[in-house]
Every structure is written in C-alpha cells, then in structure tokens.
Amino acid sequence: MNSLRGRELFSYLPAYYETSRVMQSDMDAKGSELDSFYQALNSTVDQFFVRTAIWGLDRWETELGIPTDRTKPIDQRRAVIESKLRGAGTFTGRLVKNVAEAYDGGTVDVSFQPQEWAFTITFIDTLGIPPNLEDLKAAIEEIKPAHLEVVYEFNYLLIRDIHDVMTLLEMEQTPLNKFAGGV
C-alpha cells in the first residue's frame, strides 16, 4: 500500500480484511485521494503567510500595491512584501532597521547624523552589496522624510580579515564581489 492515509484507513477495518486485496486496493485509492486533498489544503494555508507563500505572492503584492515581477526570485519578492508590511508607522531608526533587515535577511545598523540631515544604513552581516538593494532603496525612499539623505555602507572582505581565517581554497571559492575592490 502506497498511501499514508490509506494505511491509516485500513487500520480501522476489522482484522478479517487484512488479507483482502480488494479492500487494500480500495483503501489505497481512497487514501491517495485524501493525501492529495491534505497536500492541497496545506499548500493553501501556506499562502496566508508571507514566509511560506509561493503562488499566493501575487495576491499579497496586489493587496499592498507592489508591482508584480515574476522574474525576481521568490525570496526577494517575499522581502519586498515583508518590508511593506513592516514599513507602516512613524519614521524611526527601529522602523528603518526592520525594513532593511526584511530585505537583507541579516543584521543592519542605523545611525542618524542630524546636523547633516542624513542617516546611514550599515550592513553588518552581509558581505558585498545585497542582491535586493534597489528594492530596499525604493522602500526606504517611500518611508523616509523627503528632507533626509540616506547613505548605505557595505561590508567587504579585506586582506587583513582573511589572512589567518580563510584557506586558499576558501578564497578561490568566494565570489570576487565579496572582496573590497571586487566587481
């Protein structure tokens, strides 16, 4: 018997059906239908949560007024949606941090320079430029006051950082854009 739920259904039958191929086949067929039903049910429930949605991302984007771009990876689309959901409220450092971390997936630091009418977003965990930077810039522009300038600071691997930490093989396998001066 191939069906998980078919085996469960079969276990509820009286013991004299244990050798019946007809009943085994019947319970396997019914169980397969139940397996498909539960799989479809779980997939539908997944669409109600941004972090598990796949085919429901279009609906989330429509609800939030985000243009749908199916060429983007699903993780980036989810990040845009999460950022939009987090980006409501009064403009604060915590709000900027929440929005930026939704895009980056790592830790960021936000510092304000009031005398220069600016604030800086520093990427702590991410090496190089995050792949979703343009979407992050658009989201920050949408939530920040117009008179503030935003500066982005990135983290790169420097020779002094890798000298005692990485082997030559690890350095060869690390993309060039993770190093300072890399393209």
C-alpha positions as CSV (number, residue, x, y, z in Angstrom):
1,M,0.0,0.0,0.0
2,N,1.5,3.3,-1.1
3,S,-0.8,5.8,0.6
4,L,-0.1,7.0,4.1
5,R,-3.7,7.8,4.8
6,G,-4.8,4.6,3.0
7,R,-2.8,2.6,5.6
8,E,-4.5,4.6,8.3
9,L,-7.9,3.9,6.9
10,F,-7.1,0.2,6.5
11,S,-6.1,0.0,10.2
12,Y,-9.7,0.9,11.2
13,L,-11.1,-2.1,9.4
14,P,-11.8,-5.4,11.1
15,A,-8.9,-7.9,11.1
16,Y,-10.6,-10.3,8.6
17,Y,-9.9,-7.7,5.8
18,E,-6.1,-7.9,6.3
19,T,-5.7,-10.5,3.5
20,S,-8.2,-8.9,1.1
21,R,-6.5,-7.4,-1.9
22,V,-9.8,-5.7,-2.9
23,M,-10.0,-3.9,0.4
24,Q,-6.3,-3.0,0.3
25,S,-6.7,-1.6,-3.2
26,D,-9.9,0.3,-2.1
27,M,-8.3,1.9,0.9
28,D,-5.1,2.7,-1.0
29,A,-7.2,4.5,-3.7
30,K,-9.2,6.4,-1.1
31,G,-6.1,7.2,0.9
32,S,-4.4,8.6,-2.2
33,E,-7.3,11.0,-2.7
34,L,-7.1,12.0,0.9
35,D,-3.3,12.5,0.6
36,S,-3.8,14.8,-2.4
37,F,-6.6,16.7,-0.5
38,Y,-4.4,17.3,2.6
39,Q,-1.5,18.4,0.4
40,A,-3.7,20.9,-1.4
41,L,-5.1,22.1,1.9
42,N,-1.6,22.6,3.4
43,S,-0.5,24.5,0.3
44,T,-3.5,26.8,0.5
45,V,-2.8,27.5,4.2
46,D,0.8,28.3,3.3
47,Q,-0.3,31.2,1.1
48,F,-1.7,33.1,4.1
49,F,1.8,33.6,5.4
50,V,4.4,35.7,3.5
51,R,7.3,33.4,4.5
52,T,5.7,30.3,3.1
53,A,3.6,31.7,0.2
54,I,4.6,30.8,-3.3
55,W,1.7,31.1,-5.7
56,G,-0.1,33.5,-3.3
57,L,2.6,36.2,-3.6
58,D,0.7,37.8,-6.4
59,R,-2.2,38.3,-4.1
60,W,0.0,39.8,-1.4
61,E,1.6,42.2,-3.9
62,T,-1.8,43.3,-5.3
63,E,-3.1,44.0,-1.8
64,L,-0.1,46.1,-0.9
65,G,0.2,48.0,-4.2
66,I,3.5,46.4,-5.1
67,P,4.2,45.8,-8.8
68,T,4.4,42.0,-9.5
69,D,7.7,41.0,-11.1
70,R,7.8,37.2,-11.6
71,T,11.3,37.3,-12.9
72,K,12.6,38.1,-9.3
73,P,13.5,35.2,-7.0
74,I,10.8,34.3,-4.6
75,D,12.9,35.3,-1.6
76,Q,13.3,38.8,-3.0
77,R,9.5,39.1,-3.6
78,R,8.9,38.0,-0.1
79,A,11.3,40.5,1.3
80,V,9.5,43.4,-0.6
81,I,6.2,42.2,0.9
82,E,7.6,41.9,4.4
83,S,9.2,45.2,4.2
84,K,6.0,46.9,3.1
85,L,4.1,45.2,6.0
86,R,6.8,46.3,8.5
87,G,7.1,49.8,7.0
88,A,4.0,51.3,8.4
89,G,4.1,53.9,11.3
90,T,6.2,56.8,12.5
91,F,9.7,57.1,10.9
92,T,12.2,55.9,13.5
93,G,15.6,54.1,13.5
94,R,13.8,50.9,14.5
95,L,11.4,51.2,11.5
96,V,14.3,51.7,9.1
97,K,16.1,48.7,10.7
98,N,13.1,46.5,10.4
99,V,12.6,47.4,6.8
100,A,16.3,47.0,5.9
101,E,16.6,43.6,7.7
102,A,13.5,42.3,5.9
103,Y,15.3,42.9,2.6
104,D,18.8,41.8,3.6
105,G,18.0,38.9,5.9
106,G,21.0,39.9,8.1
107,T,21.7,42.5,10.7
108,V,21.9,46.1,9.9
109,D,22.8,49.2,11.9
110,V,21.0,52.5,11.5
111,S,22.7,55.7,12.7
112,F,21.5,59.3,12.4
113,Q,23.5,62.4,11.6
114,P,21.0,65.2,12.5
115,Q,23.5,68.0,11.8
116,E,23.9,66.7,8.2
117,W,20.2,65.8,7.8
118,A,21.1,62.2,7.0
119,F,21.1,58.7,8.3
120,T,23.3,55.7,7.5
121,I,22.3,52.1,7.0
122,T,25.3,49.8,7.6
123,F,25.1,46.2,6.6
124,I,26.8,44.2,9.3
125,D,26.3,40.5,8.3
126,T,26.2,40.8,4.5
127,L,29.4,40.8,2.5
128,G,29.3,42.9,-0.6
129,I,26.2,44.6,-2.0
130,P,22.9,42.8,-1.2
131,P,21.2,41.4,-4.3
132,N,17.9,43.2,-3.5
133,L,19.4,46.7,-2.9
134,E,17.3,48.5,-5.5
135,D,14.1,47.3,-3.9
136,L,15.4,48.3,-0.4
137,K,16.3,51.8,-1.7
138,A,12.8,52.2,-3.1
139,A,11.2,51.1,0.2
140,I,13.4,53.4,2.2
141,E,12.6,56.3,-0.1
142,E,8.9,55.6,0.5
143,I,9.1,55.7,4.3
144,K,11.7,58.4,5.0
145,P,11.0,62.1,5.2
146,A,11.9,63.9,2.0
147,H,14.5,66.2,3.7
148,L,16.7,63.3,4.9
149,E,19.5,61.8,2.9
150,V,20.3,58.1,3.2
151,V,23.8,56.7,3.0
152,Y,24.4,52.9,2.5
153,E,27.6,51.4,3.9
154,F,28.6,47.9,2.9
155,N,30.9,45.3,4.4
156,Y,33.7,43.7,2.3
157,L,36.4,41.1,2.9
158,L,39.7,42.8,3.3
159,I,43.1,41.0,3.1
160,R,43.8,41.7,6.8
161,D,40.5,40.0,7.6
162,I,41.2,36.8,5.7
163,H,44.9,36.3,6.3
164,D,44.5,34.0,9.3
165,V,40.9,32.9,8.8
166,M,40.4,31.6,5.2
167,T,42.4,28.9,3.4
168,L,43.4,29.4,-0.2
169,L,40.7,27.0,-1.4
170,E,38.0,29.0,0.5
171,M,39.3,32.3,-1.0
172,E,39.1,30.7,-4.5
173,Q,35.5,29.7,-3.9
174,T,34.5,33.2,-2.6
175,P,32.9,35.4,-5.3
176,L,35.0,38.4,-6.2
177,N,32.2,40.9,-5.4
178,K,32.6,39.9,-1.7
179,F,36.1,41.4,-1.6
180,A,36.9,45.1,-1.4
181,G,37.6,46.4,-4.9
182,G,35.9,43.3,-6.4
183,V,33.5,43.8,-9.3
